[in-house]
Amino acid sequence: MAKQQTVAVIGSSGQIGYGLSRALLKLNHRVVGVTRKRSATNGAKLSELESLGAVVKECGDYADVATLADILKGCDTVVVAMRANAKRIRQTEPRILEAALNAGVKRFVPD
């Protein structure tokens, strides 16, 4: 059995992130679901992830390196699973990677 990991899933209520978060929880990993904000659209999915054991954190701006680094502290891996176009990837993912490095995260899985 693999060692239990703490995995932050950015975009945890999205099509890929939600399924990934559920699968990680089923494998007994700890999940930190990161979302920009809780809304009528994603609230039920986030509540379900919490009921399964995930910790959900809000970060209104993924380019806010300091706030995101605080959220990512203690995580082993960060998975970026947000809906992204080329422009968003170029603008946002370097900031998410910077936050992950500042938080001491060992693995980064880009979108």
C-alpha positions as CSV (number, residue, x, y, z in Angstrom):
1,M,0.0,0.0,0.0
2,A,1.3,3.4,-0.9
3,K,2.1,6.0,1.8
4,Q,-0.7,8.4,2.5
5,Q,-0.1,11.7,0.9
6,T,-1.6,15.1,1.2
7,V,-2.7,16.3,-2.3
8,A,-3.9,19.8,-3.1
9,V,-6.3,19.8,-6.1
10,I,-6.7,23.2,-7.6
11,G,-10.1,23.2,-9.3
12,S,-11.4,20.4,-7.1
13,S,-15.1,21.0,-8.1
14,G,-14.4,20.9,-11.8
15,Q,-14.9,18.0,-14.2
16,I,-11.4,16.5,-13.8
17,G,-10.6,17.8,-10.3
18,Y,-13.8,16.5,-8.7
19,G,-13.3,13.0,-10.0
20,L,-9.6,13.1,-9.1
21,S,-10.4,14.3,-5.5
22,R,-12.9,11.6,-5.0
23,A,-10.5,8.9,-6.2
24,L,-7.7,10.2,-4.0
25,L,-10.0,10.1,-1.0
26,K,-11.1,6.6,-1.8
27,L,-7.4,5.6,-1.8
28,N,-7.2,7.2,1.7
29,H,-5.1,10.2,0.7
30,R,-5.7,13.5,2.3
31,V,-7.2,16.1,-0.1
32,V,-7.1,19.8,0.1
33,G,-9.6,21.0,-2.4
34,V,-8.8,24.5,-3.6
35,T,-11.5,26.6,-5.2
36,R,-11.7,30.3,-6.1
37,K,-15.0,30.6,-4.2
38,R,-17.9,28.5,-3.1
39,S,-21.0,29.2,-5.3
40,A,-24.4,27.8,-6.2
41,T,-22.6,26.0,-9.1
42,N,-19.9,24.2,-7.1
43,G,-21.3,24.2,-3.6
44,A,-22.8,20.7,-3.6
45,K,-19.7,19.1,-5.0
46,L,-17.5,20.9,-2.4
47,S,-19.8,19.9,0.4
48,E,-19.7,16.3,-0.8
49,L,-15.9,16.3,-0.9
50,E,-15.9,17.7,2.7
51,S,-18.3,14.9,3.8
52,L,-15.8,12.4,2.3
53,G,-12.9,14.0,4.3
54,A,-11.5,16.7,2.1
55,V,-10.6,20.1,3.5
56,V,-11.8,22.8,1.1
57,K,-10.0,26.1,1.0
58,E,-10.9,29.2,-1.0
59,C,-8.4,31.3,-2.8
60,G,-10.1,34.1,-4.8
61,D,-7.0,34.8,-6.9
62,Y,-4.7,32.0,-7.9
63,A,-2.0,34.6,-8.7
64,D,-1.9,35.6,-5.0
65,V,1.3,33.7,-4.2
66,A,1.3,34.4,-0.5
67,T,-2.2,33.3,0.1
68,L,-1.9,30.2,-2.0
69,A,1.4,29.2,-0.4
70,D,-0.3,29.3,3.0
71,I,-3.0,27.0,1.7
72,L,-0.5,24.6,0.2
73,K,1.7,24.3,3.3
74,G,1.9,20.7,4.4
75,C,0.9,19.3,1.0
76,D,3.1,16.7,-0.7
77,T,1.7,17.3,-4.2
78,V,-0.2,20.0,-6.0
79,V,-2.4,19.0,-9.0
80,V,-3.7,21.8,-11.2
81,A,-7.1,20.7,-12.6
82,M,-8.7,23.9,-13.6
83,R,-10.3,24.7,-16.9
84,A,-7.5,26.5,-18.7
85,N,-6.7,28.0,-22.0
86,A,-3.2,28.9,-23.2
87,K,-3.4,32.4,-21.8
88,R,-4.6,31.3,-18.4
89,I,-1.9,28.7,-18.2
90,R,0.8,31.2,-19.1
91,Q,-0.5,33.8,-16.6
92,T,-1.5,31.6,-13.7
93,E,0.4,28.4,-13.5
94,P,3.8,30.0,-12.9
95,R,2.3,31.8,-9.9
96,I,0.8,28.5,-8.6
97,L,4.2,26.8,-9.1
98,E,5.9,29.7,-7.2
99,A,3.4,29.3,-4.3
100,A,4.0,25.5,-4.3
101,L,7.7,26.0,-4.1
102,N,7.4,28.6,-1.3
103,A,5.2,26.1,0.6
104,G,7.7,23.3,0.3
105,V,5.6,21.1,-2.0
106,K,7.6,18.3,-3.6
107,R,5.5,17.4,-6.6
108,F,3.7,19.7,-9.1
109,V,1.3,18.4,-11.7
110,P,0.4,21.1,-14.2
111,D,-2.8,21.5,-16.1
